[in-house]
């Protein structure tokens, strides 16, 4: 080996040795936390998923839960813990929320049974825990109303507290139930009549509104006002007219419930029979099978076939009144039976001399036919006790001032005396 080659080998060995010495030197100590902090942060994505679905028409609740990701065994266990829920009565369209992990299963199920009510089922280590949740509605009072052009529902569309179509129909039904002892809305309501209602408006947490309690109303029929006011008598709350007489009287004004005749109480005219059979009674157009009501308390003096009347019922009431119901499709009571006001006694039909399904209705007083509207007009309810009249008058003054105001009233109205 030449001298130059020996020098190169020696230099290489010295380089390797120096590197080894350098690698072998001790490293400066640092806290473990600083080492971890210096490295990149790694985020672990949650595997929990929130699934939302609705129950389909005719579908079992368990099937809807499975579609929302809940295992069949978990769905069965959760529903067994739901004591406040009848799975068979959950309506189609009910929203379901399920919080599910693919590995560990379902942690929570929420059934939104109504806008303001939910059933929350939460899984613990050993069982399912049920919690019923109720969300509060806020309440204020508003005035709605207007002029009748075609329907009562359309007439109550105006005002500061206007309701959606469905809620207006609901309000019309409630108003009709109060007025049915004073007004035959299927016959008396005409174009140009007007309505004004002071009613509680309930607002849900999601902003949906619905009508609450009717506080007062004024229906003007043929230029004559019919007023009603809700009044707290201490032991019970009832509706009274503007003179302090109970709205509930001995007789209804019509043998068919308003909501059974028309869903929106439109102005009606029988397509074949016209409006009024003035010589004896009145005809009410209605679908076959519509329930017929007893106009008041009494006793059945006839139930059967009566010539051109077809299937007929006659009821004797107090003070010499007799009511007759003809052309029935079915009779629900027997001769001699006692009946109460608004009790279903039969169904609308077209028996006897009838050209279409309808109810022929008559009122006899002392054996003489009378126009039902005239005969029943002055039949009113019991008046308030003398001790309550002052409080009633004071409440009426305050409430009807709100009713007649242009913009309603914010906040609850008191329903009793001072």
C-alpha atoms as one frame of an Amber mdcrd trajectory, in Angstrom:
protein
   0.000   0.000   0.000   1.407   3.320  -1.040   1.807   6.148   1.415  -0.952
   8.217  -0.223  -3.519   5.381   0.025  -2.630   4.884   3.711  -3.327   8.545
   4.378  -6.807   8.302   2.759  -7.827   5.262   4.822  -6.672   6.912   7.998
  -8.694  10.053   7.204 -11.843   7.983   6.551 -11.511   6.175   9.855 -11.089
   9.441  11.640 -14.323  10.767   9.983 -16.389   7.739  10.995 -15.093   7.980
  14.539 -15.979  11.640  14.772 -19.489  10.924  13.538 -19.891   8.168  16.087
 -18.720  10.460  18.854 -21.171  13.159  17.693 -24.126  10.730  17.651 -23.227
   9.447  21.056 -23.401  12.852  22.708 -26.246  13.305  25.272 -29.383  15.214
  24.056 -30.670  18.185  26.056 -33.665  17.147  28.211 -37.170  18.697  27.494
 -40.485  18.208  29.315 -42.773  15.609  27.718 -45.593  18.160  27.438 -43.478
  20.443  25.289 -42.642  17.557  22.997 -46.319  16.696  22.547 -47.263  20.332
  22.035 -44.695  20.688  19.323 -46.202  17.879  17.234 -49.256  18.159  14.928
 -52.752  17.987  16.559 -54.862  15.016  15.506 -58.700  15.411  15.705 -60.859
  12.318  15.993 -64.218  12.820  14.204 -67.257  11.811  16.217 -69.061   8.787
  14.892 -72.433   9.828  16.381 -75.083  10.581  13.809 -78.455  12.292  14.339
 -81.082  10.769  12.044 -84.463  12.437  11.479 -87.465  10.720   9.882 -91.268
  10.659  10.057 -93.819   7.904  10.516 -95.513   6.973   7.261 -99.218   6.271
   6.851-100.075   2.788   8.063 -96.544   2.171   9.318 -95.646   0.649  12.673
 -93.580   2.843  14.976 -90.910   0.139  15.236 -90.478   0.158  11.447 -90.013
   3.938  11.440 -87.414   3.659  14.213 -85.484   1.033  12.303 -85.457   3.285
   9.239 -84.004   6.031  11.465 -81.102   3.701  12.303 -82.339   2.142  15.573
 -81.727  -1.583  15.886 -84.901  -3.708  16.328 -83.855  -4.891  19.796 -83.121
  -1.315  20.913 -86.440  -0.074  19.508 -88.338  -2.753  21.430 -86.501  -1.987
  24.693 -86.980   1.764  24.332 -90.713   1.473  23.619 -91.206  -0.795  26.638
 -89.866   2.055  28.780 -92.228   4.608  27.198 -95.120   4.482  29.662 -96.565
   7.809  28.432 -96.786   6.573  24.859 -99.142   4.212  23.059 -97.174   3.150
  19.946-100.433   2.212  18.178-101.762   5.775  18.423 -98.760   7.692  17.127
-100.028   9.555  14.053 -98.564   9.482  10.583 -96.240  12.412  10.011 -94.870
  12.384  13.573 -91.163  13.354  13.428 -88.595  10.997  14.978 -85.047  11.957
  15.953 -82.520   9.226  16.782 -78.894   9.695  17.918 -77.013   6.606  16.757
 -73.412   5.336  16.731 -72.612   2.497  14.286 -70.594   0.634  16.923 -72.170
   1.389  20.305 -75.796   1.689  19.150 -78.546   4.195  19.900 -78.122   6.713
  22.708 -81.343   8.699  22.397 -84.747   8.676  20.668 -87.079  11.700  20.556
 -90.692  11.432  19.382 -92.155  14.859  18.568 -95.809  14.023  19.261 -97.013
  17.622  18.961 -95.669  21.118  18.569 -95.528  21.493  22.335 -94.998  17.869
  23.439 -92.187  15.371  22.992 -91.172  12.016  24.484 -87.397  11.702  25.004
 -85.973   8.180  25.543 -82.343   8.100  26.718 -80.253   4.937  27.158 -78.353
   4.611  30.414 -75.828   1.919  31.334 -78.573  -0.542  32.309 -81.905   0.674
  30.911 -83.870   3.300  28.962 -85.090   6.442  30.742 -88.261   8.214  29.618
 -88.849  11.963  29.916 -91.973  13.785  28.735 -91.253  17.353  27.674 -93.843
  20.113  27.348 -92.945  23.399  25.705 -94.805  26.525  26.872 -97.123  28.559
  24.631 -97.289  32.326  25.050-100.745  33.921  25.145-102.098  37.361  24.244
-105.497  38.657  23.141-106.417  39.882  19.680-109.475  41.076  17.765-110.452
  39.444  14.472-113.489  39.861  12.283-115.014  41.355   9.198-118.025  41.363
   6.898-119.608  38.143   5.649-119.273  37.792   1.884-119.502  34.023   1.504
-118.476  32.226   4.719-118.088  32.828   8.428-114.494  31.611   8.215-113.713
  34.216   5.573-115.318  36.942   7.675-112.967  36.377  10.632-109.846  36.739
   8.494-109.125  40.386   9.351-107.630  42.060  12.396-104.331  42.342  14.233
-104.342  38.672  15.167-105.134  37.132  11.790-104.949  33.318  11.849-104.097
  30.882   9.033-107.020  29.273   7.172-107.147  26.100   9.259-107.087  28.029
  12.544-109.814  30.387  11.293-112.052  27.408  10.623-111.282  26.100  14.108
-112.260  29.482  15.554-115.467  29.479  13.486-116.390  26.071  14.920-115.803
  27.268  18.484-117.864  30.402  17.894-120.697  28.382  16.354-120.801  26.119
  19.413-121.334  29.197  21.629-123.953  30.804  19.389-125.967  27.693  18.505
-128.594  28.488  21.177-129.218  31.941  19.649-128.473  31.798  15.928-129.104
  29.255  13.181-125.948  29.999  11.227-126.951  27.674   8.390-130.111  29.747
   7.796-129.772  33.159   9.439-126.295  34.169   8.267-126.486  36.349   5.146
-124.145  38.324   2.936-123.391  41.677   4.552-123.663  40.432   8.149-120.581
  41.039  10.288-118.603  39.371  13.054-116.068  40.639  15.581-114.309  38.357
  18.062-111.984  39.033  21.012-109.989  35.831  21.375-106.836  34.584  23.052
-104.004  33.912  20.605-101.563  31.183  21.583 -98.094  31.165  20.034 -95.849
  28.100  20.060 -92.051  28.229  20.498 -91.694  27.694  16.726 -93.991  30.644
  15.929 -97.128  28.687  15.045-100.337  30.363  16.259-103.714  28.939  17.209
-106.917  30.376  18.681-107.472  29.915  22.401-110.465  30.885  24.535-113.085
  33.171  23.009-113.545  36.070  25.449-116.308  38.000  23.684-117.991  38.267
  20.300-120.582  40.287  18.451-122.387  38.832  15.446-124.624  41.267  13.570
-127.380  39.371  11.723-129.841  41.319   9.573-128.791  44.481  11.370-129.402
  43.049  14.848-126.440  42.374  17.185-126.024  39.078  19.020-123.433  39.537
  21.776-121.734  36.995  23.970-119.271  37.343  26.859-117.351  34.781  28.900
-117.955  35.396  32.606-116.491  33.768  35.713-119.226  33.047  38.247-116.804
  31.804  40.855-117.561  28.091  40.639-117.812  27.901  36.848-117.180  29.919
  33.699-120.004  30.317  31.179-121.068  32.466  28.253-123.802  35.079  28.616
-125.479  37.446  26.189-125.200  41.214  26.439-128.119  41.335  28.885-126.588
  38.853  31.305-128.689  35.828  30.280-127.020  32.455  29.806-126.323  31.612
  26.166-127.330  28.022  26.857-131.114  27.874  26.598-133.844  25.244  26.599
-133.578  24.791  22.820-130.922  24.753  20.156-131.632  26.872  17.101-131.005
  24.086  14.585-131.415  20.280  14.570-128.120  19.814  12.689-124.752  20.826
  14.127-123.145  23.598  12.082-119.911  21.698  11.581-121.904  18.756  10.195
-123.573  20.883   7.534-120.614  22.856   6.215-116.962  22.944   7.180-116.826
  26.690   6.598-120.483  27.682   7.204-121.066  29.010   3.711-124.317  30.646
   2.690-126.425  27.690   1.592-129.485  27.063  -0.530-131.053  23.657  -1.055
-130.555  22.796  -4.754-134.055  21.340  -5.141-136.227  22.416  -2.232-135.136
  26.059  -1.945-134.827  27.655   1.472-137.956  27.716   3.632-141.122  25.648
   3.590-143.031  28.489   5.255-146.351  26.721   5.573-145.082  24.070   7.941
-141.354  23.976   8.606-137.813  24.199   7.284-135.605  22.010   5.116-131.914
  21.475   5.827-129.725  20.189   3.014-127.182  17.700   4.304-125.446  14.520
   3.239-127.164  11.220   3.854-126.182   9.913   7.290-125.587  13.341   8.884
-126.531  13.072  12.608-129.799  14.733  13.615-130.042  16.268  17.116-132.950
  16.677  19.509-133.624  20.389  19.748-134.233  20.180  23.503-135.034  17.904
  26.429-138.248  15.953  26.003-139.960  12.625  25.403-140.417  10.794  22.104
-144.130  10.579  21.242-143.636   9.011  17.799-140.792   7.182  16.050-141.574
   5.377  12.815-143.025   5.785   9.327-145.448   8.650   8.766-146.707   8.881
   5.162-144.955  11.490   3.036-142.634  12.355   5.926-141.040   8.907   5.630
-139.139   7.855   8.737-140.131  10.433  11.333-139.503  11.349  14.970-141.724
  13.586  17.105-140.632  14.864  20.525-142.784  16.603  23.104-141.024  19.332
  25.130-142.080  21.614  27.968-144.541  24.496  27.459-146.513  22.730  24.727
-143.657  22.517  22.193-143.415  19.552  19.793-140.573  19.142  17.294-140.843
  16.898  14.216-137.948  15.467  12.158-138.811  13.909   8.773-137.313  11.989
   5.817-134.801  10.275   8.106-132.562   7.502   6.862-132.325   5.912  10.315
-134.005   6.305  13.716-131.897   5.903  16.863-134.570   6.075  19.610-137.924
   4.504  20.458-141.344   5.883  21.199-141.599   6.746  24.902-137.863   7.321
  25.388-136.602  10.421  27.185-134.104  12.502  25.211-131.750  15.321  26.173
-130.817  18.449  24.280-128.326  17.836  21.429-128.716  14.035  21.708-128.410
  12.228  18.361-131.833  10.778  17.510-131.422   9.770  13.862-129.684  10.389
  10.545-130.503  12.489   7.510-132.052  10.564   4.636-134.508  10.800   1.764
-137.420   8.583   2.801-141.068   9.391   2.022-141.879  12.144  -0.482-138.337
  13.420  -0.837-136.341  14.206  -3.951-132.889  14.408  -2.310-131.261  13.756
   1.091-132.336  16.460   3.551-134.005  16.971   6.913-137.514  18.393   7.110
-137.974  20.068  10.490-141.125  21.447  12.108-142.119  23.120  15.367-145.647
  22.937  16.740-146.835  25.002  19.706-150.142  23.959  21.228-150.720  21.728
  18.211-150.291  24.592  15.710-147.420  24.842  13.223-145.125  27.779  13.863
-142.163  29.162  11.933-139.242  27.573  13.858-137.211  30.783  13.760-140.065
  32.796  15.235-141.111  30.170  17.773-137.590  29.751  19.156-136.446  33.363
  18.949-137.509  34.374  22.456-136.393  31.195  24.222-133.395  32.406  26.240
-131.295  31.130  29.126-131.464  31.890  32.822-130.327  35.393  33.899-127.409
  36.048  36.216-128.103  36.380  39.929-128.649  39.969  41.079-125.452  39.789
  43.160-123.354  39.196  40.002-124.863  41.778  37.665-122.660  44.679  38.739
-119.463  42.675  38.167-120.823  41.465  34.829-121.633  45.010  33.695-118.153
  46.204  34.663-116.476  43.349  32.793-118.675  43.863  29.751-117.721  47.547
  29.580-113.985  46.760  29.666-114.071  43.798  27.305-116.315  45.325  24.664
-114.104  48.422  24.687-111.296  46.073  23.592-113.582  44.341  21.087-114.538
  47.639  19.472-110.956  48.936  19.426-109.214  49.148  16.088-106.171  47.077
  17.014-107.029  44.535  19.688-105.296  44.286  23.032-101.958  42.826  24.064
-101.916  40.737  27.209-104.525  38.534  28.899-107.979  39.854  29.669-109.600
  39.217  33.043-112.653  36.990  32.841-114.378  37.714  36.116-115.553  40.567
  38.282-113.286  42.777  40.374
